[in-house]
Amino acid sequence: MTNEIGSELEQLIRERAFQIWIEAGQPHGRDKEHWQQATDELLSGTAPPLQPGLVDSGEGQVPAESDTADHQRRGG
C-alpha cells in the first residue's frame, strides 16, 4: 500500500511539475526547481487542479524530472 501511495504521489508531482514547466514557457534547466515547487504545492495542499490537455492521459507519460532536462538539452 505504501508503494501505491508513493507511486501516486510521484505521478501527481510529475504532472504538476510538467504543468509548471509549460506555464513558465518551457525554460531550459529549471526542472529541479519545478519538481520542488510541485512537491511543495502538493504536500501543502496549495496545488491548483491540473489543466486538461497539458498532461498526456493515454499511453504516453509525462516525463520524469531528469527526462525533461534530457529532452530540453536535445532541443525538444
Biopython code that builds the backbone (N, CA, C, O; Angstrom):
import numpy as np
from Bio.PDB.StructureBuilder import StructureBuilder

atoms = [
    (1, "MET", "N", (0.819, -1.197, 0.000)),
    (1, "MET", "CA", (0.000, 0.000, 0.000)),
    (1, "MET", "C", (0.865, 1.263, 0.000)),
    (1, "MET", "O", (0.540, 2.224, -0.698)),
    (2, "THR", "N", (1.946, 1.281, 0.760)),
    (2, "THR", "CA", (2.817, 2.439, 0.799)),
    (2, "THR", "C", (3.413, 2.717, -0.579)),
    (2, "THR", "O", (3.534, 3.874, -0.980)),
    (3, "ASN", "N", (3.787, 1.658, -1.307)),
    (3, "ASN", "CA", (4.317, 1.851, -2.652)),
    (3, "ASN", "C", (3.289, 2.484, -3.572)),
    (3, "ASN", "O", (3.627, 3.326, -4.405)),
    (4, "GLU", "N", (2.028, 2.078, -3.421)),
    (4, "GLU", "CA", (0.961, 2.654, -4.241)),
    (4, "GLU", "C", (0.818, 4.146, -3.966)),
    (4, "GLU", "O", (0.687, 4.944, -4.894)),
    (5, "ILE", "N", (0.845, 4.517, -2.698)),
    (5, "ILE", "CA", (0.723, 5.930, -2.334)),
    (5, "ILE", "C", (1.924, 6.699, -2.859)),
    (5, "ILE", "O", (1.771, 7.792, -3.405)),
    (6, "GLY", "N", (3.115, 6.138, -2.699)),
    (6, "GLY", "CA", (4.321, 6.786, -3.203)),
    (6, "GLY", "C", (4.286, 6.955, -4.706)),
    (6, "GLY", "O", (4.676, 8.001, -5.226)),
    (7, "SER", "N", (3.819, 5.929, -5.411)),
    (7, "SER", "CA", (3.726, 5.995, -6.873)),
    (7, "SER", "C", (2.700, 7.030, -7.311)),
    (7, "SER", "O", (2.926, 7.781, -8.261)),
    (8, "GLU", "N", (1.584, 7.064, -6.619)),
    (8, "GLU", "CA", (0.545, 8.040, -6.958)),
    (8, "GLU", "C", (1.033, 9.462, -6.695)),
    (8, "GLU", "O", (0.790, 10.361, -7.500)),
    (9, "LEU", "N", (1.720, 9.670, -5.569)),
    (9, "LEU", "CA", (2.245, 10.995, -5.253)),
    (9, "LEU", "C", (3.297, 11.408, -6.275)),
    (9, "LEU", "O", (3.305, 12.550, -6.735)),
    (10, "GLU", "N", (4.180, 10.486, -6.629)),
    (10, "GLU", "CA", (5.201, 10.810, -7.622)),
    (10, "GLU", "C", (4.568, 11.193, -8.957)),
    (10, "GLU", "O", (5.036, 12.119, -9.620)),
    (11, "GLN", "N", (3.515, 10.495, -9.355)),
    (11, "GLN", "CA", (2.835, 10.819, -10.607)),
    (11, "GLN", "C", (2.193, 12.202, -10.532)),
    (11, "GLN", "O", (2.252, 12.968, -11.494)),
    (12, "LEU", "N", (1.584, 12.522, -9.401)),
    (12, "LEU", "CA", (0.989, 13.852, -9.232)),
    (12, "LEU", "C", (2.059, 14.938, -9.281)),
    (12, "LEU", "O", (1.858, 15.987, -9.892)),
    (13, "ILE", "N", (3.198, 14.684, -8.636)),
    (13, "ILE", "CA", (4.304, 15.641, -8.674)),
    (13, "ILE", "C", (4.788, 15.812, -10.099)),
    (13, "ILE", "O", (5.013, 16.933, -10.555)),
    (14, "ARG", "N", (4.946, 14.709, -10.799)),
    (14, "ARG", "CA", (5.418, 14.748, -12.194)),
    (14, "ARG", "C", (4.468, 15.582, -13.053)),
    (14, "ARG", "O", (4.905, 16.419, -13.842)),
    (15, "GLU", "N", (3.163, 15.344, -12.891)),
    (15, "GLU", "CA", (2.174, 16.065, -13.695)),
    (15, "GLU", "C", (2.158, 17.549, -13.350)),
    (15, "GLU", "O", (2.064, 18.394, -14.239)),
    (16, "ARG", "N", (2.250, 17.870, -12.047)),
    (16, "ARG", "CA", (2.242, 19.283, -11.648)),
    (16, "ARG", "C", (3.527, 19.971, -12.096)),
    (16, "ARG", "O", (3.483, 21.115, -12.547)),
    (17, "ALA", "N", (4.664, 19.300, -11.981)),
    (17, "ALA", "CA", (5.934, 19.888, -12.425)),
    (17, "ALA", "C", (5.899, 20.162, -13.924)),
    (17, "ALA", "O", (6.407, 21.184, -14.385)),
    (18, "PHE", "N", (5.311, 19.266, -14.666)),
    (18, "PHE", "CA", (5.174, 19.459, -16.112)),
    (18, "PHE", "C", (4.294, 20.673, -16.394)),
    (18, "PHE", "O", (4.599, 21.481, -17.271)),
    (19, "GLN", "N", (3.208, 20.791, -15.647)),
    (19, "GLN", "CA", (2.308, 21.939, -15.819)),
    (19, "GLN", "C", (3.044, 23.241, -15.496)),
    (19, "GLN", "O", (2.893, 24.229, -16.216)),
    (20, "ILE", "N", (3.827, 23.252, -14.434)),
    (20, "ILE", "CA", (4.598, 24.438, -14.068)),
    (20, "ILE", "C", (5.576, 24.787, -15.183)),
    (20, "ILE", "O", (5.729, 25.956, -15.538)),
    (21, "TRP", "N", (6.233, 23.777, -15.730)),
    (21, "TRP", "CA", (7.193, 23.979, -16.820)),
    (21, "TRP", "C", (6.510, 24.600, -18.039)),
    (21, "TRP", "O", (7.045, 25.525, -18.652)),
    (22, "ILE", "N", (5.324, 24.087, -18.389)),
    (22, "ILE", "CA", (4.560, 24.632, -19.515)),
    (22, "ILE", "C", (4.182, 26.084, -19.230)),
    (22, "ILE", "O", (4.365, 26.959, -20.076)),
    (23, "GLU", "N", (3.653, 26.330, -18.030)),
    (23, "GLU", "CA", (3.221, 27.687, -17.671)),
    (23, "GLU", "C", (4.385, 28.671, -17.670)),
    (23, "GLU", "O", (4.192, 29.858, -17.934)),
    (24, "ALA", "N", (5.588, 28.192, -17.375)),
    (24, "ALA", "CA", (6.771, 29.054, -17.323)),
    (24, "ALA", "C", (7.385, 29.270, -18.703)),
    (24, "ALA", "O", (8.395, 29.963, -18.827)),
    (25, "GLY", "N", (6.793, 28.689, -19.733)),
    (25, "GLY", "CA", (7.302, 28.867, -21.088)),
    (25, "GLY", "C", (8.333, 27.835, -21.503)),
    (25, "GLY", "O", (9.102, 28.068, -22.435)),
    (26, "GLN", "N", (8.359, 26.700, -20.827)),
    (26, "GLN", "CA", (9.249, 25.583, -21.119)),
    (26, "GLN", "C", (10.726, 25.979, -21.058)),
    (26, "GLN", "O", (11.488, 25.689, -21.980)),
    (27, "PRO", "N", (11.129, 26.646, -19.964)),
    (27, "PRO", "CA", (12.518, 27.093, -19.859)),
    (27, "PRO", "C", (13.486, 25.926, -19.678)),
    (27, "PRO", "O", (13.137, 24.889, -19.115)),
    (28, "HIS", "N", (14.675, 26.115, -20.153)),
    (28, "HIS", "CA", (15.717, 25.100, -20.047)),
    (28, "HIS", "C", (16.365, 25.144, -18.660)),
    (28, "HIS", "O", (16.637, 26.219, -18.125)),
    (29, "GLY", "N", (16.605, 23.970, -18.090)),
    (29, "GLY", "CA", (17.403, 23.864, -16.879)),
    (29, "GLY", "C", (16.714, 24.180, -15.570)),
    (29, "GLY", "O", (17.389, 24.347, -14.554)),
    (30, "ARG", "N", (15.403, 24.267, -15.557)),
    (30, "ARG", "CA", (14.706, 24.586, -14.306)),
    (30, "ARG", "C", (13.865, 23.413, -13.801)),
    (30, "ARG", "O", (12.955, 23.598, -12.994)),
    (31, "ASP", "N", (14.175, 22.205, -14.281)),
    (31, "ASP", "CA", (13.366, 21.040, -13.924)),
    (31, "ASP", "C", (13.390, 20.747, -12.426)),
    (31, "ASP", "O", (12.358, 20.399, -11.852)),
    (32, "LYS", "N", (14.543, 20.880, -11.791)),
    (32, "LYS", "CA", (14.612, 20.618, -10.348)),
    (32, "LYS", "C", (13.785, 21.641, -9.563)),
    (32, "LYS", "O", (13.118, 21.295, -8.587)),
    (33, "GLU", "N", (13.835, 22.882, -9.991)),
    (33, "GLU", "CA", (13.038, 23.938, -9.359)),
    (33, "GLU", "C", (11.546, 23.644, -9.507)),
    (33, "GLU", "O", (10.785, 23.783, -8.549)),
    (34, "HIS", "N", (11.134, 23.239, -10.700)),
    (34, "HIS", "CA", (9.722, 22.928, -10.943)),
    (34, "HIS", "C", (9.293, 21.701, -10.149)),
    (34, "HIS", "O", (8.184, 21.658, -9.616)),
    (35, "TRP", "N", (10.169, 20.709, -10.071)),
    (35, "TRP", "CA", (9.871, 19.491, -9.302)),
    (35, "TRP", "C", (9.676, 19.843, -7.832)),
    (35, "TRP", "O", (8.737, 19.361, -7.199)),
    (36, "GLN", "N", (10.559, 20.684, -7.280)),
    (36, "GLN", "CA", (10.448, 21.071, -5.874)),
    (36, "GLN", "C", (9.196, 21.905, -5.635)),
    (36, "GLN", "O", (8.510, 21.723, -4.629)),
    (37, "GLN", "N", (8.899, 22.813, -6.550)),
    (37, "GLN", "CA", (7.695, 23.627, -6.414)),
    (37, "GLN", "C", (6.448, 22.739, -6.427)),
    (37, "GLN", "O", (5.536, 22.930, -5.623)),
    (38, "ALA", "N", (6.416, 21.782, -7.332)),
    (38, "ALA", "CA", (5.272, 20.868, -7.413)),
    (38, "ALA", "C", (5.142, 20.059, -6.125)),
    (38, "ALA", "O", (4.042, 19.882, -5.601)),
    (39, "THR", "N", (6.263, 19.574, -5.625)),
    (39, "THR", "CA", (6.256, 18.805, -4.377)),
    (39, "THR", "C", (5.720, 19.653, -3.236)),
    (39, "THR", "O", (4.843, 19.221, -2.489)),
    (40, "ASP", "N", (6.253, 20.866, -3.106)),
    (40, "ASP", "CA", (5.810, 21.761, -2.034)),
    (40, "ASP", "C", (4.316, 22.054, -2.128)),
    (40, "ASP", "O", (3.604, 22.010, -1.125)),
    (41, "GLU", "N", (3.848, 22.352, -3.334)),
    (41, "GLU", "CA", (2.431, 22.671, -3.535)),
    (41, "GLU", "C", (1.540, 21.487, -3.175)),
    (41, "GLU", "O", (0.525, 21.646, -2.498)),
    (42, "LEU", "N", (1.925, 20.310, -3.630)),
    (42, "LEU", "CA", (1.088, 19.135, -3.384)),
    (42, "LEU", "C", (1.073, 18.754, -1.904)),
    (42, "LEU", "O", (0.024, 18.399, -1.366)),
    (43, "LEU", "N", (2.221, 18.823, -1.250)),
    (43, "LEU", "CA", (2.281, 18.457, 0.162)),
    (43, "LEU", "C", (1.595, 19.476, 1.059)),
    (43, "LEU", "O", (1.114, 19.130, 2.138)),
    (44, "SER", "N", (1.547, 20.735, 0.619)),
    (44, "SER", "CA", (0.886, 21.768, 1.420)),
    (44, "SER", "C", (-0.591, 21.928, 1.059)),
    (44, "SER", "O", (-1.335, 22.628, 1.745)),
    (45, "GLY", "N", (-1.004, 21.272, -0.023)),
    (45, "GLY", "CA", (-2.398, 21.362, -0.442)),
    (45, "GLY", "C", (-2.722, 22.618, -1.228)),
    (45, "GLY", "O", (-3.893, 22.973, -1.365)),
    (46, "THR", "N", (-1.702, 23.303, -1.753)),
    (46, "THR", "CA", (-1.942, 24.549, -2.477)),
    (46, "THR", "C", (-1.846, 24.401, -3.989)),
    (46, "THR", "O", (-1.970, 25.390, -4.712)),
    (47, "ALA", "N", (-1.630, 23.193, -4.477)),
    (47, "ALA", "CA", (-1.512, 22.982, -5.926)),
    (47, "ALA", "C", (-2.870, 23.196, -6.586)),
    (47, "ALA", "O", (-3.881, 22.677, -6.112)),
    (48, "PRO", "N", (-2.898, 23.958, -7.678)),
    (48, "PRO", "CA", (-4.158, 24.117, -8.412)),
    (48, "PRO", "C", (-4.485, 22.828, -9.155)),
    (48, "PRO", "O", (-3.611, 21.980, -9.339)),
    (49, "PRO", "N", (-5.724, 22.675, -9.579)),
    (49, "PRO", "CA", (-6.069, 21.479, -10.357)),
    (49, "PRO", "C", (-5.274, 21.447, -11.655)),
    (49, "PRO", "O", (-4.955, 22.490, -12.225)),
    (50, "LEU", "N", (-4.959, 20.251, -12.111)),
    (50, "LEU", "CA", (-4.248, 20.117, -13.382)),
    (50, "LEU", "C", (-5.130, 20.602, -14.513)),
    (50, "LEU", "O", (-6.343, 20.392, -14.506)),
    (51, "GLN", "N", (-4.513, 21.253, -15.484)),
    (51, "GLN", "CA", (-5.247, 21.737, -16.638)),
    (51, "GLN", "C", (-5.427, 20.595, -17.628)),
    (51, "GLN", "O", (-4.455, 19.929, -17.983)),
    (52, "PRO", "N", (-6.647, 20.361, -18.076)),
    (52, "PRO", "CA", (-6.872, 19.294, -19.055)),
    (52, "PRO", "C", (-6.096, 19.571, -20.329)),
    (52, "PRO", "O", (-5.994, 20.714, -20.774)),
    (53, "GLY", "N", (-5.556, 18.523, -20.905)),
    (53, "GLY", "CA", (-4.858, 18.642, -22.171)),
    (53, "GLY", "C", (-3.366, 18.888, -22.054)),
    (53, "GLY", "O", (-2.638, 18.676, -23.024)),
    (54, "LEU", "N", (-2.881, 19.334, -20.886)),
    (54, "LEU", "CA", (-1.448, 19.543, -20.729)),
    (54, "LEU", "C", (-0.721, 18.231, -20.504)),
    (54, "LEU", "O", (0.416, 18.052, -20.941)),
    (55, "VAL", "N", (-1.387, 17.321, -19.823)),
    (55, "VAL", "CA", (-0.769, 16.054, -19.470)),
    (55, "VAL", "C", (-1.384, 14.961, -20.308)),
    (55, "VAL", "O", (-2.605, 14.861, -20.420)),
    (56, "ASP", "N", (-0.534, 14.142, -20.897)),
    (56, "ASP", "CA", (-0.992, 13.026, -21.730)),
    (56, "ASP", "C", (-1.670, 11.991, -20.847)),
    (56, "ASP", "O", (-1.027, 11.412, -19.970)),
    (57, "SER", "N", (-2.950, 11.750, -21.063)),
    (57, "SER", "CA", (-3.688, 10.802, -20.232)),
    (57, "SER", "C", (-3.805, 9.431, -20.884)),
    (57, "SER", "O", (-4.420, 8.530, -20.313)),
    (58, "GLY", "N", (-3.236, 9.261, -22.051)),
    (58, "GLY", "CA", (-3.324, 7.979, -22.743)),
    (58, "GLY", "C", (-2.130, 7.095, -22.454)),
    (58, "GLY", "O", (-1.735, 6.916, -21.302)),
    (59, "GLU", "N", (-1.559, 6.544, -23.518)),
    (59, "GLU", "CA", (-0.463, 5.609, -23.360)),
    (59, "GLU", "C", (0.841, 6.303, -22.983)),
    (59, "GLU", "O", (1.681, 5.710, -22.306)),
    (60, "GLY", "N", (1.021, 7.539, -23.408)),
    (60, "GLY", "CA", (2.246, 8.264, -23.101)),
    (60, "GLY", "C", (2.272, 8.684, -21.649)),
    (60, "GLY", "O", (1.274, 8.594, -20.934)),
    (61, "GLN", "N", (3.432, 9.144, -21.231)),
    (61, "GLN", "CA", (3.573, 9.582, -19.852)),
    (61, "GLN", "C", (4.239, 10.948, -19.821)),
    (61, "GLN", "O", (4.972, 11.327, -20.734)),
    (62, "VAL", "N", (3.967, 11.666, -18.761)),
    (62, "VAL", "CA", (4.655, 12.918, -18.523)),
    (62, "VAL", "C", (6.093, 12.558, -18.179)),
    (62, "VAL", "O", (6.320, 11.619, -17.417)),
    (63, "PRO", "N", (7.073, 13.281, -18.721)),
    (63, "PRO", "CA", (8.460, 12.941, -18.439)),
    (63, "PRO", "C", (8.811, 13.113, -16.970)),
    (63, "PRO", "O", (8.303, 14.014, -16.302)),
    (64, "ALA", "N", (9.680, 12.246, -16.473)),
    (64, "ALA", "CA", (10.193, 12.382, -15.119)),
    (64, "ALA", "C", (11.090, 13.601, -15.059)),
    (64, "ALA", "O", (11.448, 14.162, -16.095)),
    (65, "GLU", "N", (11.454, 14.013, -13.866)),
    (65, "GLU", "CA", (12.264, 15.211, -13.674)),
    (65, "GLU", "C", (13.506, 15.188, -14.551)),
    (65, "GLU", "O", (13.765, 16.155, -15.266)),
    (66, "SER", "N", (14.267, 14.127, -14.516)),
    (66, "SER", "CA", (15.501, 14.068, -15.289)),
    (66, "SER", "C", (15.224, 13.909, -16.778)),
    (66, "SER", "O", (16.017, 14.375, -17.596)),
    (67, "ASP", "N", (14.125, 13.268, -17.153)),
    (67, "ASP", "CA", (13.763, 13.106, -18.561)),
    (67, "ASP", "C", (13.484, 14.445, -19.213)),
    (67, "ASP", "O", (13.832, 14.654, -20.375)),
    (68, "THR", "N", (12.856, 15.358, -18.476)),
    (68, "THR", "CA", (12.539, 16.665, -19.008)),
    (68, "THR", "C", (13.820, 17.428, -19.323)),
    (68, "THR", "O", (13.912, 18.077, -20.364)),
    (69, "ALA", "N", (14.798, 17.358, -18.442)),
    (69, "ALA", "CA", (16.070, 18.048, -18.675)),
    (69, "ALA", "C", (16.777, 17.445, -19.882)),
    (69, "ALA", "O", (17.328, 18.182, -20.700)),
    (70, "ASP", "N", (16.773, 16.125, -20.008)),
    (70, "ASP", "CA", (17.395, 15.480, -21.158)),
    (70, "ASP", "C", (16.712, 15.914, -22.445)),
    (70, "ASP", "O", (17.378, 16.190, -23.443)),
    (71, "HIS", "N", (15.399, 15.974, -22.424)),
    (71, "HIS", "CA", (14.628, 16.368, -23.589)),
    (71, "HIS", "C", (14.969, 17.810, -23.970)),
    (71, "HIS", "O", (15.114, 18.120, -25.153)),
    (72, "GLN", "N", (15.094, 18.673, -22.995)),
    (72, "GLN", "CA", (15.409, 20.074, -23.246)),
    (72, "GLN", "C", (16.802, 20.213, -23.858)),
    (72, "GLN", "O", (17.000, 21.003, -24.780)),
    (73, "ARG", "N", (17.771, 19.443, -23.344)),
    (73, "ARG", "CA", (19.135, 19.521, -23.879)),
    (73, "ARG", "C", (19.200, 19.095, -25.325)),
    (73, "ARG", "O", (20.026, 19.601, -26.085)),
    (74, "ARG", "N", (18.332, 18.164, -25.721)),
    (74, "ARG", "CA", (18.323, 17.693, -27.093)),
    (74, "ARG", "C", (17.569, 18.648, -28.005)),
    (74, "ARG", "O", (17.497, 18.431, -29.215)),
    (75, "GLY", "N", (17.009, 19.699, -27.430)),
    (75, "GLY", "CA", (16.319, 20.693, -28.234)),
    (75, "GLY", "C", (14.857, 20.369, -28.477)),
    (75, "GLY", "O", (14.237, 20.953, -29.365)),
    (76, "GLY", "N", (14.288, 19.440, -27.698)),
    (76, "GLY", "CA", (12.891, 19.054, -27.902)),
    (76, "GLY", "C", (11.915, 19.772, -27.104)),
    (76, "GLY", "O", (10.717, 19.512, -27.212)),
]
sb = StructureBuilder()
sb.init_structure("model")
sb.init_model(0)
sb.init_chain("A")
sb.init_seg("    ")
for serial, (resi, resn, name, xyz) in enumerate(atoms, 1):
    if name == "N":
        sb.init_residue(resn, " ", resi, " ")
    sb.init_atom(name, np.array(xyz, "f"), 0.0, 1.0, " ", f" {name:<3s}", serial, name[0])
structure = sb.get_structure()
